[in-house]
Amino acid sequence: MQRASSALHLTRNQGQTTFSLVMKLSALLLCALLFSSPAWSQSWPSRPVRIIVAGAAGSSLDIPVRAVGEKLKDRLGQAIIVENRVAAGGTVATDAVAKAPPDGYTFLMSFNGPLAYGPFLYSKLPYDPQKDLAAVILMGGQPFVLGIPASLGISSLKELVEMARASPGRLNYSSLGNGSGTHITMELLKREAKIFMVHIPYAGGVAASTAVATGEVQAHFAPISTIMPHVRAGRVRLIAMSSEKRFALMPEIPTVAEQGFPGFDSFGWNGILAPAGTPREIVMRLNREINDVLQLADVRALLTSSQIDIGGGSPEDFAALIRRETARWGPVIRATGAKLD
């Protein structure tokens, strides 16, 4: 009987211990559910939100972020801090956000270069664009426009190609950084036209466009918004658009494709991303707010005046675009032989 009583006492103790553990685990699970629920996400943001831009101030990435950010601060009730990081073709900014805490307070504005071109331009990136980042929304984009100095004395893509063929290596072209869309687009033209021009990367689109305006370089596939001030001032002549079809906002500029290089097509896009693991509710809240802001008349007018094709859509739409562009440009970049390390 004593042994039976001891065994029963032990069983009761084990049962109490098990019950206690179950209760503790249940409490932890309840806390986890509460903190990951839509109710918790409604308290976001409780402090300023930072957006790191993989481009220079005044660039085609910077303009939409600041336009949207002005509206978001009122809708979210917190300041939107815009931080420009221009190093290494946008990969430094992209890597910083990929490694940031996924708490909803650090976001990224990035573009083709670090997201779709980078895996093929670098032997090893410090981040995986499709694993370490979560798409939030496509902000917009525009084709690149090929500008040359007005003082160069030519007025067509055909003449530029002939000049480059006549003196291989004498002509220089600018880009807004290694691995950027402006860099890869010109490398594609060099391959298609069988010409050689020297690449000179600059720290952002404003500097790269200024270089062609002053004649420091002889060509630049530029984001439209950064080169237009020089066009209006008469210092730069536009001779081609990189999209396969004429751009609706500038239909007067002929495409590369229609000037002897059929199938040529390159479009610069950009969007907002978050560190992978950012709560889905926060991603969807920011997506909804930005979609709404992009429909505001004054925001649309500002972006359209900068020749920016306005984006929008779901996080899944943007993620699918990144996957498609990565698959499309990989073979092209390999064929050009372009490498950044």
NORVENNOR-V757624 format. One record per run of one state. SS is the DSSP state (hx for helix, st for strand, lp for the rest). FROM is the first residue (numbers start at 1). TO is the last residue. If there is no record, write none. Layout:
ss=[SS	SS]
from=[FROM	FROM]
to=[TO	TO]
This chain:
ss=[lp	hx	lp	hx	lp	st	lp	hx	lp	st	lp	hx	lp	st	hx	lp	st	hx	lp	hx	lp	st	lp	hx	lp	st	lp	hx	lp	st	hx	lp	st	lp	hx	lp	st	lp	hx	lp	st	lp	hx	lp	hx	lp	st	lp	hx	lp]
from=[1	2	36	38	42	49	54	62	77	80	85	87	99	106	112	122	133	150	153	157	167	172	176	181	194	198	202	205	214	219	224	233	236	242	248	251	255	256	257	260	267	276	280	294	297	306	309	311	315	337]
to=[1	35	37	41	48	53	61	76	79	84	86	98	105	111	121	132	149	152	156	166	171	175	180	193	197	201	204	213	218	223	232	235	241	247	250	254	255	256	259	266	275	279	293	296	305	308	310	314	336	341]
